[in-house]
Amino acid sequence: MYLATGIISDFIREFVALCVTLKWLFMFFYGLLFLALLLSYKGILWS
């Protein structure tokens, strides 16, 4: 029984770490996308 709970808690810990990593990845990606949109918008304004 203890082994099963250990495996489950390890799985949950790994899953949470993965979710956090993915969240930072998405935030980084959206930040880049927003920056690109902002730059292209300013480029359109300046031209």
Secondary structure per residue as TSV (DSSP state, phi and psi in degrees):
chain	resnum	aa	ss	phi	psi
A	1	M	-	360.0	-44.2
A	2	Y	H	-63.0	-37.7
A	3	L	H	-61.6	-42.9
A	4	A	H	-63.1	-45.2
A	5	T	H	-65.5	-35.1
A	6	G	H	-63.9	-44.0
A	7	I	H	-63.9	-43.1
A	8	I	H	-65.2	-43.7
A	9	S	H	-66.7	-36.5
A	10	D	H	-63.5	-43.6
A	11	F	H	-60.7	-44.4
A	12	I	H	-63.7	-42.0
A	13	R	H	-61.9	-45.3
A	14	E	H	-63.0	-41.7
A	15	F	H	-62.8	-43.7
A	16	V	H	-64.0	-43.1
A	17	A	H	-60.9	-41.1
A	18	L	H	-63.7	-43.6
A	19	C	H	-62.4	-42.7
A	20	V	H	-62.7	-44.4
A	21	T	H	-61.6	-44.7
A	22	L	H	-63.9	-37.4
A	23	K	H	-62.7	-45.3
A	24	W	H	-64.3	-37.6
A	25	L	H	-62.6	-45.1
A	26	F	H	-65.9	-41.0
A	27	M	H	-62.2	-41.8
A	28	F	H	-62.9	-45.4
A	29	F	H	-62.2	-46.5
A	30	Y	H	-67.1	-33.4
A	31	G	H	-62.9	-44.8
A	32	L	H	-63.5	-42.8
A	33	L	H	-61.7	-44.8
A	34	F	H	-63.1	-41.8
A	35	L	H	-62.5	-44.7
A	36	A	H	-62.1	-42.9
A	37	L	H	-63.5	-42.2
A	38	L	H	-62.7	-45.4
A	39	L	H	-64.6	-42.6
A	40	S	H	-67.2	-35.9
A	41	Y	H	-64.4	-44.8
A	42	K	H	-66.1	-37.0
A	43	G	H	-62.3	-39.4
A	44	I	H	-66.7	-40.0
A	45	L	H	-66.2	-40.3
A	46	W	H	-73.7	-29.4
A	47	S	-	-71.0	360.0
